C-alpha cells in the first residue's frame, strides 16, 4: 500500500468523515473476501 503523508494525516482526524469512508473502503472488501472464503471452504466439506 502506498501511503502518502497527506493520507496518513487525514486518517488521524476522525471528524473529517474521510477517515470513516476509508475504513469502510478497506473493511468491506475484507468482509466480502472472508465471506467468499467461508462459503468456498464450507462447500468443500
Buried (B, 14 or more C-beta within 10 A) or exposed (E): EEEEEEBEEBBEEEEEEEBEEBEEEEEEEEEEEEEEEEEEEEEEE
